[in-house]
């Protein structure tokens, strides 16, 4: 496993296991357990995924069986928009996520969207960070113009920004901005989120054949070589395949070829600049 060092000195695994769209508790617990057995140490969940408790159960099972210790793991969750009303609602959300996981603390906690009173929510996260409840704090879906304002306003700047990053939406300038402010870029939908068809792309298939890897492994490796942390939502049978990306390296020309697939913001699933998307997020209730 390779690691990125956050701006507070904490080391974060560069490949992780995400549980987005795994609401079934037993399936989620088993997936997390199998992922840890396969070598994953970063587990990515969120309040809006409604499976923080199942993640905690899978983690506890792995620890009890001696697969790992709690200190070996890097558990991430995220605060949803409805909990960003004010400082107090955010504080309750942090405590609720920790309590649901049953893990005592979280290694990384993110603001899930740049919506609501996210400055007040951040102050609650800063305090929880100072208290040791959260080992690192960051943001998600903070586009560059929002991130620049944010890091120049808050007391403790975010350590991570999780955004959509894949060959069809490379966000090169956004990554440059994050690195300038010492914020680690983290990818969601690293294979395109099912909106594209990279597995039928002849160029990608050719690169995969050269290294005796799958197209999925090539795309994950591409992001890793860009210095991007990659939490990957996956099915159990793909767990071992998706972490097996550290025995090859793409050359400069191949990196450019893959990046040439970029389509810009068009085609992105999450329309963060659309009024309808923001209204949908604001109406989605997670915690009381």
C-alpha positions as CSV (number, residue, x, y, z in Angstrom):
1,X,0.0,0.0,0.0
2,X,1.1,3.6,-0.7
3,X,0.2,6.5,1.4
4,X,-0.4,10.3,1.2
5,X,0.7,12.5,4.1
6,X,-2.0,15.0,5.1
7,X,-1.1,18.5,6.2
8,X,-1.3,17.5,9.8
9,X,1.2,14.7,9.4
10,X,-1.3,11.9,9.4
11,X,-0.7,9.2,6.7
12,X,-3.7,8.2,4.6
13,X,-3.8,5.0,2.4
14,X,-4.0,6.0,-1.3
15,X,-6.5,3.3,-2.2
16,X,-9.6,2.6,-0.1
17,X,-12.9,0.7,-0.1
18,X,-16.1,2.8,-0.4
19,X,-19.6,1.6,0.6
20,X,-21.7,4.1,-1.4
21,X,-25.0,2.4,-2.4
22,X,-24.6,-0.5,0.0
23,X,-27.6,0.1,2.3
24,X,-28.1,-3.6,3.2
25,X,-26.4,-3.9,6.6
26,X,-25.3,-7.5,6.3
27,X,-23.9,-7.0,2.8
28,X,-22.1,-3.9,3.9
29,X,-20.6,-5.5,7.0
30,X,-19.4,-8.5,5.0
31,X,-18.0,-6.3,2.3
32,X,-16.0,-4.2,4.7
33,X,-14.7,-7.3,6.5
34,X,-13.6,-8.9,3.2
35,X,-12.0,-5.7,2.1
36,X,-9.9,-5.5,5.3
37,X,-8.9,-9.1,4.8
38,X,-7.8,-8.3,1.3
39,X,-5.5,-5.5,2.5
40,X,-7.6,-2.4,2.4
41,X,-7.1,-0.1,5.4
42,X,-9.1,3.0,4.2
43,X,-12.9,2.5,4.5
44,X,-15.1,5.3,3.2
45,X,-18.7,5.8,4.3
46,X,-21.1,8.7,5.1
47,X,-24.1,9.6,7.1
48,X,-26.1,9.7,3.9
49,X,-25.1,6.2,3.0
50,X,-27.0,5.0,6.1
51,X,-24.5,2.2,6.8
52,X,-22.0,3.7,9.3
53,X,-23.1,1.1,11.9
54,X,-22.5,-1.8,9.4
55,X,-19.1,-0.4,8.6
56,X,-18.3,-0.4,12.3
57,X,-19.5,-4.0,12.6
58,X,-17.3,-5.1,9.8
59,X,-14.3,-3.3,11.3
60,X,-14.9,-4.8,14.8
61,X,-15.1,-8.3,13.3
62,X,-11.8,-7.9,11.5
63,X,-10.2,-6.5,14.7
64,X,-11.6,-9.3,16.8
65,X,-10.2,-11.9,14.4
66,X,-6.8,-10.4,14.5
67,X,-6.8,-9.3,10.9
68,X,-5.7,-5.8,12.0
69,X,-5.8,-3.3,14.8
70,X,-7.9,-0.1,15.0
71,X,-4.7,1.9,14.6
72,X,-4.1,0.1,11.3
73,X,-7.3,1.5,9.8
74,X,-8.3,4.8,8.4
75,X,-12.1,5.2,8.7
76,X,-13.8,8.1,6.9
77,X,-17.4,9.4,7.2
78,X,-19.2,12.6,6.1
79,X,-21.7,15.1,7.4
80,X,-24.8,15.5,5.4
81,X,-26.3,18.9,4.4
82,X,-29.3,18.9,6.9
83,X,-26.8,18.7,9.8
84,X,-25.1,21.9,8.6
85,X,-27.8,24.2,10.0
86,X,-25.6,25.6,12.8
87,X,-22.8,24.7,15.2
88,X,-25.0,22.6,17.5
89,X,-26.6,20.5,14.8
90,X,-23.2,19.8,13.3
91,X,-21.8,18.9,16.7
92,X,-24.6,16.4,17.2
93,X,-24.0,14.9,13.7
94,X,-20.3,14.3,14.5
95,X,-21.2,12.5,17.7
96,X,-23.9,10.5,16.0
97,X,-21.5,9.3,13.3
98,X,-19.0,8.2,15.9
99,X,-21.6,6.6,18.0
100,X,-23.2,4.7,15.1
101,X,-19.8,3.4,14.0
102,X,-19.0,2.3,17.5
103,X,-15.3,2.9,16.9
104,X,-14.6,5.7,19.4
105,X,-13.2,8.1,16.9
106,X,-13.0,8.7,13.1
107,X,-9.8,9.1,11.2
108,X,-11.3,11.5,8.7
109,X,-14.6,13.4,8.6
110,X,-15.8,15.5,5.7
111,X,-18.4,18.1,4.9
112,X,-20.3,16.2,2.2
113,X,-21.4,19.2,0.2
114,X,-20.7,23.0,0.1
115,X,-24.2,23.7,1.2
116,X,-26.1,25.0,4.2
117,X,-24.1,26.8,6.9
118,X,-20.9,24.9,6.3
119,X,-18.8,27.4,8.1
120,X,-20.6,26.8,11.4
121,X,-20.4,23.1,10.7
122,X,-16.7,23.4,10.1
123,X,-16.2,25.1,13.4
124,X,-17.8,22.1,15.1
125,X,-15.5,19.9,13.2
126,X,-12.5,21.9,14.2
127,X,-13.5,21.6,17.9
128,X,-14.0,17.8,17.5
129,X,-10.6,17.6,15.9
130,X,-9.0,19.5,18.8
131,X,-10.8,17.1,21.2
132,X,-9.4,14.0,19.4
133,X,-12.8,12.8,18.2
134,X,-11.7,13.3,14.6
135,X,-8.1,12.6,13.6
136,X,-8.4,14.6,10.4
137,X,-11.0,16.9,8.8
138,X,-11.8,17.8,5.2
139,X,-14.4,18.6,2.6
140,X,-16.1,17.0,-0.3
141,X,-17.4,18.4,-3.6
142,X,-15.8,21.8,-2.9
143,X,-15.0,23.2,-6.3
144,X,-11.8,25.3,-6.7
145,X,-13.5,28.7,-6.3
146,X,-15.3,27.5,-3.1
147,X,-12.2,25.8,-1.7
148,X,-10.0,28.9,-2.2
149,X,-12.4,31.1,-0.2
150,X,-12.8,28.3,2.4
151,X,-9.1,27.7,3.2
152,X,-8.5,31.4,3.5
153,X,-11.4,31.9,6.0
154,X,-11.3,28.9,8.4
155,X,-8.9,28.4,11.3
156,X,-7.9,24.9,10.4
157,X,-7.7,24.3,6.7
158,X,-9.1,21.0,5.3
159,X,-6.7,18.1,4.9
160,X,-8.7,16.4,2.1
161,X,-11.2,17.4,-0.7
162,X,-13.1,14.4,-2.1
163,X,-14.4,15.2,-5.6
164,X,-15.4,13.5,-8.8
165,X,-12.1,12.4,-10.5
166,X,-11.8,10.0,-13.4
167,X,-10.5,10.1,-17.0
168,X,-13.7,11.6,-18.3
169,X,-13.6,14.4,-15.7
170,X,-9.9,14.9,-14.9
171,X,-10.2,18.3,-13.0
172,X,-6.5,19.1,-13.6
173,X,-6.9,22.8,-12.5
174,X,-8.8,21.7,-9.4
175,X,-6.0,19.3,-8.4
176,X,-3.5,22.1,-8.9
177,X,-5.4,24.4,-6.6
178,X,-5.7,21.7,-3.9
179,X,-2.0,20.9,-4.1
180,X,-1.2,24.6,-3.9
181,X,-3.1,24.8,-0.6
182,X,-1.8,21.5,0.7
183,X,-5.1,19.7,0.4
184,X,-5.0,16.1,-0.7
185,X,-7.4,15.3,-3.6
186,X,-9.5,12.2,-3.1
187,X,-11.6,10.7,-5.9
188,X,-15.1,9.5,-5.9
189,X,-16.4,7.6,-9.0
190,X,-12.8,6.8,-10.1
191,X,-14.1,4.6,-12.9
192,X,-16.7,7.1,-14.0
193,X,-19.6,6.2,-11.9
194,X,-21.2,3.9,-14.5
195,X,-21.9,6.9,-16.8
196,X,-19.3,6.0,-19.4
197,X,-18.0,2.7,-20.9
198,X,-14.2,2.6,-20.4
199,X,-14.2,-1.2,-20.5
200,X,-14.9,-1.1,-24.2
201,X,-12.4,1.6,-25.1
202,X,-9.7,0.1,-27.4
203,X,-7.0,2.4,-26.2
204,X,-7.6,1.5,-22.5
205,X,-7.9,-2.2,-23.4
206,X,-4.6,-2.0,-25.2
207,X,-2.8,-0.4,-22.2
208,X,-4.4,-3.0,-19.9
209,X,-3.3,-5.9,-22.1
210,X,0.3,-4.5,-22.1
211,X,0.5,-4.8,-18.3
212,X,-1.7,-7.8,-18.0
213,X,-4.2,-5.8,-15.9
214,X,-7.9,-5.0,-16.2
215,X,-9.1,-1.6,-17.5
216,X,-10.4,-0.8,-14.0
217,X,-6.9,-1.4,-12.6
218,X,-5.4,0.9,-15.2
219,X,-7.9,3.7,-14.4
220,X,-7.2,3.4,-10.7
221,X,-3.5,3.4,-11.3
222,X,-3.8,6.5,-13.5
223,X,-5.4,8.4,-10.5
224,X,-2.9,7.1,-8.0
225,X,0.0,8.4,-10.2
226,X,-1.6,11.8,-10.2
227,X,-1.3,11.8,-6.4
228,X,-5.0,11.2,-5.9
229,X,-6.4,9.1,-3.1
230,X,-9.0,6.7,-4.5
231,X,-11.8,5.2,-2.4
232,X,-13.4,2.6,-4.6
233,X,-17.0,1.4,-4.3
234,X,-17.0,-2.2,-5.5
235,X,-18.6,-5.6,-5.4
236,X,-17.0,-8.3,-3.3
237,X,-15.5,-10.2,-6.2
238,X,-13.6,-7.1,-7.4
239,X,-12.1,-6.3,-4.0
240,X,-8.8,-8.1,-4.6
241,X,-8.4,-6.9,-8.2
242,X,-8.9,-3.2,-7.3
243,X,-6.1,-3.1,-4.7
244,X,-3.7,-5.0,-6.9
245,X,-2.3,-1.9,-8.7
246,X,1.1,-1.4,-7.1
247,X,3.2,-3.7,-9.3
248,X,3.1,-1.6,-12.5
249,X,3.5,2.0,-13.5
250,X,2.0,3.8,-16.5
251,X,4.5,5.8,-18.6
252,X,4.1,9.5,-19.4
253,X,2.5,8.9,-22.8
254,X,0.0,6.5,-21.4
255,X,-1.0,9.0,-18.7
256,X,-1.6,11.6,-21.4
257,X,-3.6,9.2,-23.5
258,X,-5.9,8.4,-20.6
259,X,-6.2,12.1,-19.7
260,X,-7.3,12.9,-23.3
261,X,-10.6,11.2,-22.5
262,X,-11.6,14.3,-20.5
263,X,-15.1,15.7,-21.2
264,X,-15.0,18.5,-18.7
265,X,-18.0,19.2,-16.5
266,X,-20.5,18.0,-19.2
267,X,-21.7,14.5,-18.4
268,X,-20.9,14.7,-14.7
269,X,-23.5,12.9,-12.5
270,X,-23.5,15.4,-9.7
271,X,-24.6,18.7,-11.1
272,X,-23.3,21.0,-8.4
273,X,-23.9,24.1,-10.4
274,X,-27.6,23.2,-11.0
275,X,-30.4,24.7,-8.9
276,X,-32.3,21.4,-9.0
277,X,-29.4,19.4,-7.6
278,X,-28.9,21.8,-4.7
279,X,-32.6,21.8,-3.9
280,X,-32.5,17.9,-3.9
281,X,-29.6,17.9,-1.5
282,X,-31.2,20.4,0.8
283,X,-34.4,18.3,1.0
284,X,-32.7,15.0,1.7
285,X,-33.0,14.4,5.4
286,X,-30.5,12.1,7.2
287,X,-30.4,13.1,10.9
288,X,-33.1,15.0,12.9
